Structure formats: C-alpha cells, structure tokens
Amino acid sequence: MNVFEQLRKEYITNGIHLQDLLPDPMAQFDLWFKEAIEKCPVDWVETNAMTLSTTDGQEVSSRTVLLKGCENHRFLFFTNYDSEKGRQLTERPTAALLFYWPWLDRQVRISGSVERTSRDVSEEYFHTRSRGSQIGACISAQSIELASREVLDQQVKDFEAEIGDREIPLPENWGGFALQPQRFEFWQGRLNRLHDRFQYTCDVADDQIWQQWPDWSIARLYP
Ligand SMILES: Cc1cc2nc3c(=O)[nH]c(=O)nc-3n(C[C@H](O)[C@H](O)[C@H](O)COP(=O)(O)O)c2cc1C
C-alpha cells in the first residue's frame, strides 16, 4: 500500500443546512472563523493562515499569507508590493483566498477584487509588528534571488547599526491589500464524500460592489 492509500479520513459531521446559514456571507465567515479559533486544538496552528492565489494572466500561483483583519467587508493582508504576489495583484487586481480548518472539517473559499490599503492602514499595522519583523520587511527584497543566508544576515546587521534606537519607517514598497469578496463558498465535510457546499454570489458589477455591500443569493452545490 502506498502512502496515499493509507491516508484516508472520513468526515463525520452533521453537515450544514440552508436554514442555519446567515444571509450575509461576511457574518457567516465571522461565525466560522470564531469557531475555528475557539475549537483550534493546538496553539501553534494559525487559524488566520490562508492560501492566496494570484495570476499574471498566464500562470496561477499560490502561497500562504496571514489574514490580518476583516474591515468594511474586506479581507486584509500585508506584504511586499514588489514581491511576485505584489506585482501580480497590482497588475491584475483579482485573487482567491482559501481557509482549511481540518479540526472542524471545514473549508472556506473567497474570491474577488483587490486594491492596496491606504498608507495609513499599512502604517498602523506595520508599527504593531515586532521590531525584528519590521526590519525583515525593510531589508527583504521578497521573491528576488538571494546569493546566500550570510548576505541576508549581514543586511540585517547593517540595518540595525544604521537605525539604532530610532523608529523604523514603513518601507515605500510594503503594505496591505484588501480583498473585496464577490463569491464565497462554505464547505462542511460529511460521510462518504457527500459533503455540504453552499455558494454565496451577488449580482453587482465589479466596479459597484466597492460602493455598497450587496444582497447575496445562496445556492447548494453538488459535493
Ligand atoms: C504560515 C505562513 C504565513 C505567512 N504569512 C505571510 C504574510 O502575511 N505576508 C507575506 O508576504 N508572506 C507570508 N508568508 C510567506 C509567503 O507564503 C511567501 O513565501 C512570500 O510572501 C513570497 O511569496 P511570493 O513570492 O509569491 O510573493 C507566510 C508563510 C507562511 C507559511
């Protein structure tokens, strides 16, 4: 038996029902997110870790980032604007987010359009980070080839020597993105792979959704 054949898990939950879902998908996300935090079995698991997928128009790429806020119906995360994802999101401002909470047999998919947060929002978040993480953001040319670990360590030392005890300014190329959701899917694992899936969609054109939070329709999908 190969390793994949050994990896079999049944999802034994009572599922989710249409009547239990909140009409507002952001409120539904909030509910599930809080349950995921409350029921998280170990403290090293980051409930706010999500897979972020972006595209350059030809290829799609995915990586993990941390959700750092849900404000004004938007999902916030922070990164280097010159990184691969930063460049892709700037050129093609559309993305997908994926949360998988295995301890609840739940998955949430969210997709929508993206824009940079204001400099004030980035500034405020940047200064909540540890000093070490602020330095990391300043010196890391994220996603560009690095000659060796020593080069990076030396850059940190040089930066520390230069900045001393002064406040570290937010780098020009670092900050937040906000994803405005246009589609959600809530997935609850069930026995025999007959899972429950509910998709929320809205009928508002891309450019209008930013002005007003819309009404949503909910549809059950085949598993
Ligand atoms: C648990 C976890 C959390 C992460 N959080 C972030 C984050 O919030 N922002 C970020 O830029 N990179 C984060 N990373 C690193 C990214 O996954 C990725 O390696 C990096 O951003 C470069 O991606 P890119 O080359 O596609 O732009 C995280 C990685 C892991 C494993």
The ligand as an ORCA input file, in Angstrom:
! r2SCAN-3c Opt
* xyz 0 1
  C       2.107     30.439      7.889
  C       2.670     31.425      6.898
  C       2.282     32.746      6.944
  C       2.781     33.679      6.041
  N       2.327     34.963      6.078
  C       2.756     35.856      5.156
  C       2.198     37.173      5.112
  O       1.283     37.533      5.879
  N       2.706     38.023      4.178
  C       3.684     37.664      3.293
  O       4.091     38.486      2.487
  N       4.198     36.416      3.288
  C       3.756     35.495      4.188
  N       4.247     34.220      4.185
  C       5.269     33.861      3.171
  C       4.562     33.589      1.818
  O       3.936     32.306      1.843
  C       5.523     33.656      0.616
  O       6.592     32.763      0.782
  C       6.092     35.055      0.386
  O       5.148     36.053      0.676
  C       6.574     35.225     -1.029
  O       5.508     34.967     -1.923
  P       5.532     35.436     -3.458
  O       6.913     35.190     -3.969
  O       4.501     34.580     -4.131
  O       5.162     36.891     -3.485
  C       3.729     33.270      5.064
  C       4.112     31.918      5.004
  C       3.583     31.015      5.890
  C       3.975     29.545      5.771
*
